[in-house]
């Protein structure tokens, strides 16, 4: 779920505002990735995470199979498991799109008839028009369990975006409060996430 090759292929730049709490830790950040070069086998991507006046910069070199070869961070080049750790950190809000999108938790909840489409429309996110679909819980709290994971939400709304001509769906908006349990580990979350700009690749 950490392979963003198709996302990088279709969208050369994407900015996300990501704020809330996770297990009691508060955050309020803007993440912006920009694909700076592409080869037949890999992508080089600059990522900036900004919190207030503090900006953190990463350069990720990632194979198209999803493997992080190296990550340049804070004046040092990291490889191996360190590269994976920094790559995961740099792409964390985009990873949530995989976790909560239609291939993840939203799909699970839709299949269980626990959520419904509450509206559709279009948004201009930077230079790109995005067709969006809003989803709301049928009732709250929303509680669903499978053999490997469970979710319990007291607040739940998701927005999925599609760009005409592109295959990758975008988690354009999310407002959730509750807990997510996976493989025996429970996380308490109160997250607001919104894509603020997306640019199609040339």
KERO-562820 format. One record per residue (C-alpha): residue number from 1; y, z, x. Coordinates in Angstrom, 2 decimals, padded with zeros to 5 digits, always signed. Layout:
N
SITE_i_yy_zz_xx
SITE_NUM_Y_Z_X
...
This chain:
202
SITE_i_yy_zz_xx
SITE_1_+000.00_+000.00_+000.00
SITE_2_+002.26_-000.02_+003.05
SITE_3_+002.08_-003.78_+003.53
SITE_4_+005.52_-005.20_+002.69
SITE_5_+004.87_-008.68_+004.07
SITE_6_+005.34_-010.44_+000.75
SITE_7_+008.42_-008.34_+000.00
SITE_8_+009.94_-009.28_+003.36
SITE_9_+009.02_-012.93_+002.76
SITE_10_+010.80_-013.04_-000.60
SITE_11_+013.71_-010.62_-000.03
SITE_12_+015.52_-010.61_+003.30
SITE_13_+017.58_-007.54_+002.47
SITE_14_+017.36_-004.66_+000.02
SITE_15_+019.39_-001.47_-000.42
SITE_16_+018.19_+001.58_-002.36
SITE_17_+019.98_+004.79_-003.38
SITE_18_+017.44_+007.58_-003.31
SITE_19_+018.25_+011.20_-004.23
SITE_20_+016.73_+014.36_-005.65
SITE_21_+014.23_+016.95_-004.46
SITE_22_+010.67_+016.88_-003.17
SITE_23_+008.81_+020.17_-002.86
SITE_24_+012.19_+021.94_-002.90
SITE_25_+013.76_+019.78_-000.18
SITE_26_+016.98_+018.07_-001.29
SITE_27_+017.93_+014.56_-000.20
SITE_28_+020.63_+012.01_-001.04
SITE_29_+020.32_+008.83_+001.00
SITE_30_+020.87_+005.11_+000.98
SITE_31_+018.22_+002.96_+002.66
SITE_32_+018.96_-000.64_+003.59
SITE_33_+016.47_-002.96_+005.27
SITE_34_+017.31_-006.37_+006.72
SITE_35_+014.77_-008.87_+008.06
SITE_36_+016.23_-010.07_+011.37
SITE_37_+013.43_-012.39_+012.50
SITE_38_+010.15_-013.83_+011.30
SITE_39_+007.25_-015.38_+013.21
SITE_40_+003.96_-016.81_+012.00
SITE_41_+002.36_-013.38_+012.40
SITE_42_+005.08_-010.71_+012.18
SITE_43_+008.44_-009.49_+010.90
SITE_44_+011.18_-007.68_+012.77
SITE_45_+013.16_-005.52_+010.36
SITE_46_+016.22_-003.34_+010.85
SITE_47_+016.38_-000.28_+008.59
SITE_48_+019.35_+002.05_+008.18
SITE_49_+019.07_+005.36_+006.32
SITE_50_+022.48_+006.87_+005.54
SITE_51_+023.03_+010.44_+004.33
SITE_52_+026.73_+011.23_+004.01
SITE_53_+028.31_+010.24_+007.32
SITE_54_+025.01_+010.34_+009.21
SITE_55_+023.23_+007.05_+009.80
SITE_56_+019.71_+006.76_+011.19
SITE_57_+018.56_+003.38_+012.50
SITE_58_+015.07_+001.96_+012.94
SITE_59_+013.82_-001.41_+014.12
SITE_60_+010.30_-002.08_+012.85
SITE_61_+008.06_-004.78_+014.29
SITE_62_+005.27_-005.26_+011.77
SITE_63_+002.38_-007.69_+011.59
SITE_64_+001.89_-009.58_+008.35
SITE_65_-001.30_-007.60_+007.76
SITE_66_+000.88_-004.48_+007.48
SITE_67_+000.24_-003.02_+010.96
SITE_68_+003.29_-001.49_+012.64
SITE_69_+003.13_-002.68_+016.27
SITE_70_+006.20_-000.79_+017.40
SITE_71_+009.24_+001.01_+016.02
SITE_72_+012.45_+001.48_+018.00
SITE_73_+014.15_+004.73_+017.03
SITE_74_+016.74_+006.94_+018.72
SITE_75_+016.64_+005.02_+022.00
SITE_76_+012.88_+004.96_+022.34
SITE_77_+010.11_+002.52_+021.49
SITE_78_+007.11_+004.01_+019.68
SITE_79_+003.67_+002.43_+019.32
SITE_80_+000.30_+003.35_+017.83
SITE_81_+000.18_+006.25_+015.39
SITE_82_+003.80_+007.15_+016.21
SITE_83_+004.88_+003.65_+015.18
SITE_84_+003.05_+004.02_+011.88
SITE_85_+004.71_+007.40_+011.22
SITE_86_+008.21_+006.08_+011.87
SITE_87_+007.51_+002.90_+009.90
SITE_88_+006.35_+004.96_+006.93
SITE_89_+009.50_+007.11_+007.16
SITE_90_+011.80_+004.09_+007.37
SITE_91_+010.21_+002.44_+004.34
SITE_92_+009.64_+005.57_+002.23
SITE_93_+011.75_+004.64_-000.84
SITE_94_+010.29_+001.13_-000.91
SITE_95_+006.81_+002.64_-000.73
SITE_96_+007.61_+004.47_-003.98
SITE_97_+007.84_+001.06_-005.62
SITE_98_+004.17_+000.56_-004.80
SITE_99_+003.19_+004.05_-005.91
SITE_100_+005.05_+004.04_-009.23
SITE_101_+005.08_+000.32_-010.13
SITE_102_+002.83_-001.63_-012.44
SITE_103_+000.07_-001.70_-009.81
SITE_104_+000.26_+002.10_-009.54
SITE_105_+001.25_+004.98_-011.81
SITE_106_+003.10_+002.85_-014.37
SITE_107_+000.06_+000.63_-014.79
SITE_108_-002.16_+003.67_-015.20
SITE_109_+000.14_+005.16_-017.84
SITE_110_+000.55_+001.83_-019.66
SITE_111_-003.21_+001.39_-019.82
SITE_112_-003.46_+004.86_-021.34
SITE_113_-000.76_+003.98_-023.92
SITE_114_+001.44_+006.85_-022.73
SITE_115_+004.56_+004.76_-022.10
SITE_116_+006.37_+001.99_-023.95
SITE_117_+008.93_-000.71_-023.24
SITE_118_+012.31_+000.67_-024.31
SITE_119_+014.47_-002.30_-023.43
SITE_120_+014.95_-005.47_-021.42
SITE_121_+017.94_-007.18_-019.82
SITE_122_+019.41_-008.62_-016.66
SITE_123_+021.29_-006.99_-013.78
SITE_124_+023.26_-008.35_-010.86
SITE_125_+022.03_-006.39_-007.86
SITE_126_+024.31_-007.60_-005.10
SITE_127_+024.05_-011.41_-005.01
SITE_128_+020.84_-011.60_-007.04
SITE_129_+020.21_-011.66_-010.78
SITE_130_+017.22_-009.52_-011.70
SITE_131_+015.38_-009.50_-015.03
SITE_132_+014.56_-005.89_-015.85
SITE_133_+012.23_-004.07_-018.21
SITE_134_+012.76_-000.38_-019.02
SITE_135_+009.87_+001.97_-019.69
SITE_136_+009.98_+005.42_-021.31
SITE_137_+007.34_+008.02_-022.06
SITE_138_+006.01_+008.11_-025.62
SITE_139_+006.43_+011.88_-025.50
SITE_140_+007.28_+014.62_-023.01
SITE_141_+005.81_+016.34_-021.17
SITE_142_+003.72_+013.38_-020.07
SITE_143_+000.35_+014.46_-018.71
SITE_144_-002.40_+012.16_-017.43
SITE_145_-005.38_+012.73_-015.15
SITE_146_-007.97_+010.50_-013.50
SITE_147_-010.79_+011.36_-011.14
SITE_148_-008.53_+011.10_-008.08
SITE_149_-005.03_+011.98_-009.27
SITE_150_-002.95_+013.49_-012.03
SITE_151_+000.67_+013.39_-013.11
SITE_152_+002.77_+015.79_-015.18
SITE_153_+006.33_+014.71_-015.99
SITE_154_+009.04_+016.48_-017.97
SITE_155_+011.41_+013.55_-017.36
SITE_156_+010.23_+009.96_-017.02
SITE_157_+011.93_+006.59_-017.06
SITE_158_+011.15_+003.55_-014.92
SITE_159_+012.73_+000.14_-014.62
SITE_160_+010.81_-002.84_-013.24
SITE_161_+012.65_-005.93_-012.03
SITE_162_+011.56_-009.52_-011.57
SITE_163_+013.53_-012.25_-009.83
SITE_164_+013.00_-015.77_-011.14
SITE_165_+010.81_-017.75_-008.75
SITE_166_+009.58_-014.69_-006.81
SITE_167_+006.23_-012.90_-007.17
SITE_168_+007.04_-009.39_-005.94
SITE_169_+008.03_-006.96_-008.66
SITE_170_+010.75_-004.45_-007.84
SITE_171_+011.10_-000.81_-008.84
SITE_172_+014.78_-001.24_-009.69
SITE_173_+015.20_+002.21_-011.21
SITE_174_+013.37_+005.49_-011.59
SITE_175_+014.26_+008.94_-012.91
SITE_176_+011.37_+011.41_-012.90
SITE_177_+010.82_+015.16_-012.80
SITE_178_+007.41_+016.79_-012.53
SITE_179_+004.36_+016.92_-010.30
SITE_180_+002.01_+014.35_-008.81
SITE_181_-001.42_+015.41_-007.55
SITE_182_-003.44_+013.07_-005.35
SITE_183_-006.59_+013.93_-003.39
SITE_184_-006.05_+017.62_-004.06
SITE_185_-002.43_+017.69_-002.84
SITE_186_+000.29_+018.46_-005.40
SITE_187_+003.90_+017.47_-004.88
SITE_188_+006.79_+018.68_-007.01
SITE_189_+009.43_+015.97_-007.44
SITE_190_+012.76_+015.33_-009.14
SITE_191_+013.70_+011.84_-008.00
SITE_192_+016.34_+009.30_-008.93
SITE_193_+015.96_+005.90_-007.27
SITE_194_+017.96_+002.73_-007.89
SITE_195_+018.08_-000.57_-006.04
SITE_196_+021.76_-001.33_-005.47
SITE_197_+021.43_-004.75_-003.85
SITE_198_+018.74_-007.32_-003.15
SITE_199_+019.04_-010.65_-001.33
SITE_200_+016.53_-013.48_-001.63
SITE_201_+015.22_-014.96_+001.59
SITE_202_+016.59_-018.35_+002.50
